[in-house]
Amino acid sequence: MKKYLFFSLCLIVSCQVAEDLETTDYAPEFAIPVITDASVSFIELWENNSPEGQSLVVGPDGNLVFKYESEPVEVSTLDVLGALDFPVVSGLTDTISILPFVLPANIVIERATISAGFVVFQFQPIADKLVNITFTLPDIKLNGQPLEIETNGFTGITPSVSLIGYTFEPQGNELEISYMATDVDGNRVVLEKAGVIARPTLQFVSGTWGREEFQLPSTTVSIDLYDERFLNGNLRFSQPTITANIESSFGVPIRSRVDILNARTKTGWKMDIDASAIDGVDINYPLLAERGISKETTLQLDYTNSNIVEVFDTQPTELEYGLTAIANPEDDQNLTVFVEDTSTFKAQVTVEVPVVGRAASFTATENFEVPFEDIEVVSEGEFKLIVENELPIGAILQFYFLKGNKLILDSLFQEIPQLIAPANINDNGNVTQAIETTTFIPIAAAKMQNIIKGDQVQVKVTFQTAGNGVQDVTVKADQTINFRMGLRFKL
């Protein structure tokens, strides 16, 4: 916090030279500036009373906003579907074989691209005659041509062929495998103990995907508005919001279902938040022509569609959020969708609390150094305090003189602290004109002698909006309470 404080000892001594010094009642008077052009703002008071000071931010329009974000949570293709690969290890009992395969979800593949894997065929060697063999996988293609592997009857096994770059276009979730084996006379030969070993890994899959539910890990958001850093009092905010930012790169309609949304107070009580406005919302998703991008969806709760204001009145310190995503919620079997091995579904919750609301007995403190080190003995004195309030919040000011930043020696006001009126505001709670107050505070000799032992003064500011804290106002970052303090005293 910037403090424009200038401490200097300015001694104004008026001396009258008398002919007889022994009979002259000489009382030198001194004046010193105690605090010069100091200012505190709401954001500075908050940050200086906060170990981290990261929750209060300044918006583009100068408005103050408390902002809290959860850690992003996400589920990927691997989480939802498992690895997009399937092992094929099977014997071939005929020259044409249809091998079904199962994916870990209700997906029927129409077309897929293969990013890894291999295929190899083996059979019992035919040593007594020359046989030419061609193995064909008509559903696995490169540049539109089916995969073919040629060998002869002597080897008993084909070379391993990489499947990278091939496409997979099955009829249903089935893999067709055929072979043609002929001898030198053109006669068909049936292979003994023929089999296939393959393990394609799919990078991209398009087809149909039946209704599927997958749950995101629940997440929490810590809120420091109502912790124990501040002395007492209450802040009531009239425009808090909870926003769930969701991104999906799954090429399938997804509907959100809110499973958990509640707040926990500092007393441990749990209060449910009305999430009906964001429950059952369809999430934006990329179409097939938009493959490779993520679509964003923003779900928001505010004072117009939820009980969030009442929830914040209970002084929450934590918010918990849990979501289930429902893929193809209408179970449309004619809907063609796509999934990639890198597809993700992400969610992040943000709680924003603009400093628009009410304050009642909300207290914070700030310390300043004072220039009393060269003063030893004094009689009575008088402080002059000039305060200019730019905030739309009234304040009760008390000044405590400290020794060593902790020991309170005395206070400036003995019985009634200084009451500072709020700045003038319009009907919308926005400031139209600052208010300046000048106060003279006489101090008796004994109290004055106690005060000058201090090396710091602590300003205690207790905020309260107009009407005993029932009127909503807007606090901006550049609004401050400015004050100057001077002292006149006699030795």
Secondary structure as GFF3:
##gff-version 3
##sequence-region A 1 491
A	DSSP	three_ten_helix	21	23	.	.	.	ID=ss1
A	DSSP	beta_strand	29	41	.	.	.	ID=ss2
A	DSSP	alpha_helix	42	48	.	.	.	ID=ss3
A	DSSP	beta_strand	56	58	.	.	.	ID=ss4
A	DSSP	beta_strand	64	69	.	.	.	ID=ss5
A	DSSP	beta_strand	73	76	.	.	.	ID=ss6
A	DSSP	alpha_helix	77	81	.	.	.	ID=ss7
A	DSSP	beta_strand	88	91	.	.	.	ID=ss8
A	DSSP	beta_strand	96	100	.	.	.	ID=ss9
A	DSSP	beta_strand	107	116	.	.	.	ID=ss10
A	DSSP	beta_strand	118	122	.	.	.	ID=ss11
A	DSSP	beta_strand	131	142	.	.	.	ID=ss12
A	DSSP	beta_strand	145	152	.	.	.	ID=ss13
A	DSSP	beta_strand	161	162	.	.	.	ID=ss14
A	DSSP	beta_strand	167	168	.	.	.	ID=ss15
A	DSSP	beta_strand	174	183	.	.	.	ID=ss16
A	DSSP	beta_strand	195	198	.	.	.	ID=ss17
A	DSSP	beta_strand	201	209	.	.	.	ID=ss18
A	DSSP	beta_strand	212	215	.	.	.	ID=ss19
A	DSSP	beta_strand	219	222	.	.	.	ID=ss20
A	DSSP	beta_strand	234	237	.	.	.	ID=ss21
A	DSSP	beta_strand	241	248	.	.	.	ID=ss22
A	DSSP	beta_strand	254	265	.	.	.	ID=ss23
A	DSSP	beta_strand	270	272	.	.	.	ID=ss24
A	DSSP	beta_strand	282	283	.	.	.	ID=ss25
A	DSSP	three_ten_helix	288	290	.	.	.	ID=ss26
A	DSSP	beta_strand	295	301	.	.	.	ID=ss27
A	DSSP	alpha_helix	308	313	.	.	.	ID=ss28
A	DSSP	beta_strand	316	327	.	.	.	ID=ss29
A	DSSP	beta_strand	337	340	.	.	.	ID=ss30
A	DSSP	beta_strand	344	354	.	.	.	ID=ss31
A	DSSP	beta_strand	356	369	.	.	.	ID=ss32
A	DSSP	beta_strand	381	389	.	.	.	ID=ss33
A	DSSP	beta_strand	394	403	.	.	.	ID=ss34
A	DSSP	beta_strand	407	411	.	.	.	ID=ss35
A	DSSP	beta_strand	418	420	.	.	.	ID=ss36
A	DSSP	beta_strand	424	425	.	.	.	ID=ss37
A	DSSP	beta_strand	431	433	.	.	.	ID=ss38
A	DSSP	beta_strand	435	443	.	.	.	ID=ss39
A	DSSP	alpha_helix	445	451	.	.	.	ID=ss40
A	DSSP	beta_strand	456	464	.	.	.	ID=ss41
A	DSSP	alpha_helix	466	469	.	.	.	ID=ss42
A	DSSP	beta_strand	473	474	.	.	.	ID=ss43
A	DSSP	beta_strand	480	490	.	.	.	ID=ss44
###
